[in-house]
Amino acid sequence: MVKSMTGFGREHVIAEGREIIVEIRSVNHRYYEFNARTPRTYGYLDEKLKSFLKSGISRGKVEVSVNIYNQEGTDAEIELNKPVALGYLNALRGSAEELGLDDDLVLSNLIRLPDVFTVVKKTEDEEVIWNQVKAVAQSALDKFVQMRITEGEKMYEDISSRLDFIEETVGKIETHQPSVAEGYRERLYEKIKETLDSADIDNIEEHRILTEVAIFADKVAIDEETVRLRSHISQFRELIKAEEPVGRKLDFLVQEVNREVNTIGSKANDLTITRMVVDLKAEIEKIREQIQNIE
């Protein structure tokens, strides 16, 4: 079943002290074009995400947004600055002796003093971060793909109904086509009657009229075009049922369908067929618009 190139997927997870949000969105594009917005410190994720998402997205202009928030305190370690603490301790005890004060120092006294403790940011393991982000991205990708499938089902129904109309109209053209040569024969007789008197008309050889009509019929014959057109429609139906991406193949095939219809219009030399060709071209254009958004 065809899939749309337009899609959106979002996942939000809090695990192991981190809040991770991944959003994936895309619009139609001829190829796979990737753009990522990640925090500066996590720039190494860009290429990993590009390769990871390509396994599930073959075409489209894809934009991925990643936000990572470390819960308060989980990304830092508190360390005792021993030289500073000892300096404070020695200075306080020395002052106590000089001033004749009791030495009642406890740990709580040191905690209040500046620079005794330092906050050191933990070094994050890139592989651990990537595995966490990848799990969230996979969930967002699943939702993204499902949206593409849902949109694709609507497109499938629309294209199928238009193919039905095209096939039905081709049948009407094939039914009407034999009357084109007969109409030409009648018009040819009328023109002869307008230019010749009754005696001359009687002398005209019937086989010459039939020969002229046969030449005309050959010029306006569209059997080959209708046969190829039906073949293209059959291929179209098979492609839109396929599981793999078929957007490019459909784009080529719709051009072939349009070419056959144009040829029928130029060869038909009949107002009724010309009107049906106009209807066909309108449906083909609507199918072409749909194909532009098929993966």
Long-range contacts (C-beta under 8 A, 24 or more apart in sequence): 1-149, 1-152, 1-153, 1-156, 1-240, 1-241, 1-242, 1-243, 2-152, 2-155, 2-156, 2-159, 2-240, 2-242, 2-246, 2-247, 2-250, 2-294, 2-295, 3-145, 3-148, 3-149, 3-151, 3-152, 3-245, 3-294, 3-295, 4-147, 4-148, 4-151, 4-152, 4-155, 4-293, 4-294, 4-295, 5-29, 5-59, 5-60, 5-148, 5-247, 5-293, 5-294, 5-295, 6-60, 6-148, 6-151, 6-293, 7-60, 7-144, 7-145, 7-147, 7-148, 7-151, 8-143, 8-144, 8-147, 9-139, 9-140, 9-141, 9-142, 9-143, 9-144, 9-145, 9-146, 9-147, 10-140, 10-143, 11-136, 11-137, 11-139, 11-140, 11-143, 12-136, 13-135, 13-136, 13-139, 14-71, 15-132, 16-132, 17-70, 17-71, 17-74, 17-75, 18-68, 18-69, 18-70, 18-71, 18-74, 18-132, 19-67, 19-68, 19-69, 19-70, 19-71, 20-66, 20-67, 20-68, 20-69, 20-132, 20-133, 20-136, 21-65, 21-66, 21-67, 21-68, 21-136, 22-64, 22-65, 22-66, 22-133, 22-136, 22-137, 22-139, 22-140, 23-64, 23-65, 23-140, 24-53, 24-62, 24-63, 24-64, 24-137, 24-140, 24-141, 24-144, 25-62, 25-63, 25-144, 26-57, 26-60, 26-61, 26-62, 26-63, 26-144, 27-60, 27-61, 28-59, 28-60, 28-61, 28-292, 28-293, 29-59, 29-60, 29-61, 30-59, 31-59, 32-57, 32-58, 32-59, 32-60, 32-62, 33-60, 33-61, 33-62, 34-62, 34-64, 35-61, 35-62, 35-63, 35-64, 36-63, 36-64, 36-65, 36-66, 37-63, 37-64, 37-65, 37-66, 38-65, 38-66, 39-66, 39-67, 39-68, 42-66, 42-68, 42-129, 42-133, 44-126, 44-130, 45-129, 45-130, 45-133, 48-130, 48-134, 49-133, 49-137, 52-134, 52-137, 53-137, 53-141, 56-141, 56-144, 56-145, 57-141, 57-144, 57-145, 57-295, 58-245, 58-295, 59-245, 59-247, 59-295, 60-295, 64-137, 66-133, 66-137, 68-129, 68-133, 75-121, 75-122, 75-124, 76-119, 76-120, 76-121, 76-122, 77-119, 77-120, 77-122, 78-117, 78-118, 78-119, 78-120, 79-117, 79-118, 79-120, 80-116, 80-117, 81-115, 81-116, 81-117, 81-118, 84-115, 84-116, 85-110, 85-113, 85-116, 88-113, 88-116, 148-295, 152-294, 152-295, 155-290, 155-293, 155-294, 156-240, 158-286, 158-290, 159-236, 159-240, 159-287, 159-290, 159-291, 160-237, 160-240, 162-283, 162-286, 162-287, 163-233, 163-236, 163-237, 163-287, 165-279, 165-283, 166-229, 166-233, 166-257, 166-280, 166-283, 166-284, 167-230, 167-233, 169-276, 169-279, 169-280, 170-226, 170-229, 170-230, 170-233, 170-280, 172-276, 173-222, 173-226, 173-264, 173-268, 173-273, 173-276, 173-277, 174-226, 176-270, 176-272, 176-273, 177-220, 177-221, 177-222, 177-223, 177-268, 177-273, 180-217, 180-220, 180-268, 180-269, 180-270, 180-273, 181-213, 181-216, 181-217, 181-220, 183-270, 184-213, 184-216, 184-217, 185-209, 185-213, 188-212, 188-213, 219-267, 219-269, 220-267, 220-268, 220-269, 220-270, 221-267, 222-263, 222-264, 222-267, 222-268, 225-260, 225-263, 225-264, 225-267, 226-260, 226-264, 228-256, 228-260, 229-257, 229-260, 229-261, 229-264, 232-256, 232-257, 232-260, 233-257, 245-295, 246-294, 246-295, 247-291, 247-294, 247-295, 250-291, 250-294, 251-288, 251-291, 251-292, 254-284, 254-287, 254-288, 254-291, 257-284, 258-284, 258-288
